[in-house]
Amino acid sequence: MGRLTEKKCVPCEGGVPPLTGEAIVELKKELHPDWRVVEEHHLTRTFRFPDFRSALAFVNRVGEVAEAEGHHPDIFLSWGKVTITLYTHAINGLSENDFILAAKIDALPTEG
C-alpha cells in the first residue's frame, strides 16, 4: 500500500482522459478493500465510528490531508458514519490523484 502514500497529488485542470479499465484495477489494488469503484467514475468508502465526535474528528483529519494535497473529496458526515467520495471534477472521472488521496485516507487513524 505504500507506493501511493509516497506520491503527491498534482493539479488537474482537465484536458486528460479519466482512468478506465486496467489502470483503475491496478491502482485499486493499493487501497483498502472497502473502497468501491462506481461506474469507473468515482471511489467511495464508508467509515463507521462509535459516535458523532469520533466521526467528526476523522472528517477533520481527512480535511487536513485534502488541504495538504490540494485535492478535495466529497464528505458526508452523520452520527457514527463518514462516507468519502472521490473523483476529479476537472475531468469528471477518476485520476491517479483520487487513488493517492484514498491511500492517504486509509493511513489515517480512525480512533480518537
N, C-alpha and C positions, 0 to 999 in steps of 0.2 A: 504494500500500500504506500510505501514511502516515496515513490517517484513523483507522483502528482503533488504531494505536500511540499516538495522541494522547489516546485515551479511557482512562478508569479503570474497572475492574470495580466494580460496585455490588453490595452484599449481596443475595442472593436467598433468601427464606425460604419460597418456594412461593407458591401461590395465583395464579400466572400460567401461561398455557399455554406449552408449549415451542414453539420456532420450527418452521415447516414450509414446504414448497414454495418459493415465490419468495423469501421472506425469507432462507432458507438459501442459495439460489443467488446472491443478490446479495452477501451477506456473504462467501461463499466466494471470490468474485472478487478479494477483497482479500488472500487468503492465497497462500502458495507453492503451486504446482500439486500438490506431493506430498501435501498434506493430502487425506484422503478423508473424505467424509461417509458414515457407515454407517447405513443404515435410518432416516435423519432423526433418529437418536438420539445419535450421538457423532461426534467428529472423531478421526482417528488419523493419525499420521505416524511413519515410522521414519527415524532419522538414522544414518548409518554413519560409523565412525571407524577409524583405523589400529590402535588398541589399546584396552585397558581403561582406562588412565589418562586418555586423551583423552575417552572416553565418560563417565567419572565426573566429570571437570571440567565437561563440558557439563550433566550432571544437576545439579550444584551451582549452575550459573548459572541453570538453569530454576527450581530451588528458590528462589533469591533473588527472581526475578521473581514467582513464585507467592505468596511471602510478602508482597511489596510490594503485590500486587493483592488479596490475601485470597481467591484463587481457586486451587484446587489440582488439578493433573492426576494421573492415574494414570501412573506412570512405571515402565517395565520396562527394566532395565539388564542387558546381557550383554556379553561380550567383543566390542568393536568395534561395538556397536549399542545404540541407545536408542530405545524406542518410547514415544511420548506418546499418551495417550488423554484426551480432554476431553469432559465433559458436565456439566451442572448437576444434581447429585444431588437437590437440593430439588424439582426439577420432573421428574426422571427423563427428561431430554432436553436439547436444545440451547437456550442463551440467548445473547444478544449477548456476555456475559462470556466464553464459550468461544472466540469468534472474536477478541475483544480479546486474550486470553492467547495464542492461537495466533499472532497477528500479532506480539506482543512476543517470543515464542519464535523466530519467523522472523528477527527482528532481532538475535538473539544470535550472537556469533561461534561457529563450530563447530570452531575450532582453538585450541590452547593451553589 
